Amino acid sequence: MTDLFSPYQLGSLELANRLVMAPLTRNRAGAGEAPTELAAEYYGQRAAAGLIISEGTQPSAVGQGYPHTPGLHTDDQVAGWTLVADAVHARGGRIVAQLMHAGRISHQAITGLRPVGPSAITPAGEVYTEQGMKAFESPRALETAELPGVVAEYVDAARRAVRAGLDGVELHAANGYLLQQFLADGSNTRTDGYGGSPQNRARFVVEVATAVAEAIGADKVGIRISPAGTFNDITETETEQTYAALLDGLNPLGLLYLHILEGSDTDFHEQLRKQWDGTVIFNTGFAGPSDLATAQESVDTGATDLFCIGRGFLANPDLVERLRIGAELNEPDMPTFYSGGAKGYTDYPVMSA
Ligand SMILES: Cc1cc2nc3c(=O)[nH]c(=O)nc-3n(C[C@H](O)[C@H](O)[C@H](O)COP(=O)(O)O)c2cc1C
């Protein structure tokens, strides 16, 4: 039995334990979509996680998907992330920034810019804006000649993450945002080298990962995927072939980790884990309990190396210690997930001494 509370060497990072805090959008960025002192306090409170993955963070203005999410494309944002990195490191923690380009899961009412995507296919559903819920708009299909510029935005954001003192980045290729939009044929009907076959649909993600790894070092770059996930109106066929092609392209890079969100087909996920040469992080992706027993089982069966928990960390700054001693947990308060302010953010109590 592996001790979840024992250290784990992740690339050059020594993690204090095998429990990872999941990326959690909290919509509390300050002026210029920069993280604030309050964000530094929130992440610092949770520094006992083996690794923190930050909330989804846009690498460009058009990549923003929700109001008041932080970015990593301006100097003010770098200054904000520096506060966060310093707060986490001062308490012995590790933190990477999740780079999330929302692609077509956005709206002009949020960014002032028309959303972009692999193809001009409007997702079903509505998006939250400060003027209320709005139907998704038709995205503008990115031209082939524009793609190197989008790759460059990821590279620039990753460099800024390192400049801010963060320990690396996680590329968000899950949950129906831009990178998964390229992987899925329901959102990608391109006829250039980036669509039409599993290899072609995987190409853009591999190019982003390759460029970011070259810029900041592969051991500072993780990636999150949700194979067969349907969130944000994703539809895929040839899923197994697409993800096999993706991992074929990513494996030689020697990335920091592969972060897999569980789906209904566990055999397929098992196969992907086996295909991956390096560290695997597993999150249930709302598909099952995200508790200590599940974490222990996933690590003991060899399914994963590290186990990632979202709402447990959101509601319990001292989650690791609570799980270690079997203490009761605070319940997450859904109405304050995205509400802004300190309430439901930095005011969850720790255990009394
Ligand atoms: C409030 C909230 C915000 C989230 N934001 C993100 C995000 O920014 N990026 C992401 O990849 N997943 C995001 N997720 C999904 C979580 O990372 C995680 O997959 C999910 O919460 C399931 O894990 P859990 O059962 O341990 O909470 C979010 C989930 C919640 C509840």
PDBQT file of the ligand as one rigid body, heavy atoms in Angstrom, charges set to zero:
ROOT
HETATM    1  C1  LIG A 401     -15.923  25.666  -8.735  1.00  0.00    +0.000 C 
HETATM    2  C2  LIG A 401     -15.257  24.786  -9.757  1.00  0.00    +0.000 A 
HETATM    3  C3  LIG A 401     -14.416  25.358 -10.699  1.00  0.00    +0.000 A 
HETATM    4  C4  LIG A 401     -13.732  24.553 -11.621  1.00  0.00    +0.000 A 
HETATM    5  N1  LIG A 401     -12.847  25.137 -12.502  1.00  0.00    +0.000 NA
HETATM    6  C5  LIG A 401     -12.067  24.355 -13.302  1.00  0.00    +0.000 A 
HETATM    7  C6  LIG A 401     -11.033  24.946 -14.075  1.00  0.00    +0.000 A 
HETATM    8  O1  LIG A 401     -10.773  26.160 -14.063  1.00  0.00    +0.000 OA
HETATM    9  N2  LIG A 401     -10.299  24.108 -14.861  1.00  0.00    +0.000 N 
HETATM   10  C7  LIG A 401     -10.532  22.754 -14.906  1.00  0.00    +0.000 A 
HETATM   11  O2  LIG A 401      -9.827  22.017 -15.630  1.00  0.00    +0.000 OA
HETATM   12  N3  LIG A 401     -11.481  22.171 -14.139  1.00  0.00    +0.000 NA
HETATM   13  C8  LIG A 401     -12.242  22.938 -13.327  1.00  0.00    +0.000 A 
HETATM   14  N4  LIG A 401     -13.178  22.350 -12.506  1.00  0.00    +0.000 N 
HETATM   15  C9  LIG A 401     -13.248  20.872 -12.429  1.00  0.00    +0.000 C 
HETATM   16  C10 LIG A 401     -12.356  20.378 -11.262  1.00  0.00    +0.000 C 
HETATM   17  O3  LIG A 401     -10.986  20.564 -11.564  1.00  0.00    +0.000 OA
HETATM   18  C11 LIG A 401     -12.593  18.879 -10.958  1.00  0.00    +0.000 C 
HETATM   19  O4  LIG A 401     -12.389  18.133 -12.143  1.00  0.00    +0.000 OA
HETATM   20  C12 LIG A 401     -14.007  18.633 -10.433  1.00  0.00    +0.000 C 
HETATM   21  O5  LIG A 401     -14.312  19.543  -9.390  1.00  0.00    +0.000 OA
HETATM   22  C13 LIG A 401     -14.193  17.180  -9.916  1.00  0.00    +0.000 C 
HETATM   23  O6  LIG A 401     -13.360  16.925  -8.798  1.00  0.00    +0.000 OA
HETATM   24  P1  LIG A 401     -13.956  16.922  -7.295  1.00  0.00    +0.000 P 
HETATM   25  O7  LIG A 401     -15.092  15.921  -7.286  1.00  0.00    +0.000 OA
HETATM   26  O8  LIG A 401     -12.809  16.491  -6.429  1.00  0.00    +0.000 OA
HETATM   27  O9  LIG A 401     -14.446  18.295  -6.991  1.00  0.00    +0.000 OA
HETATM   28  C14 LIG A 401     -13.915  23.136 -11.618  1.00  0.00    +0.000 A 
HETATM   29  C15 LIG A 401     -14.794  22.576 -10.673  1.00  0.00    +0.000 A 
HETATM   30  C16 LIG A 401     -15.453  23.373  -9.757  1.00  0.00    +0.000 A 
HETATM   31  C17 LIG A 401     -16.338  22.726  -8.716  1.00  0.00    +0.000 C 
ENDROOT
TORSDOF 0
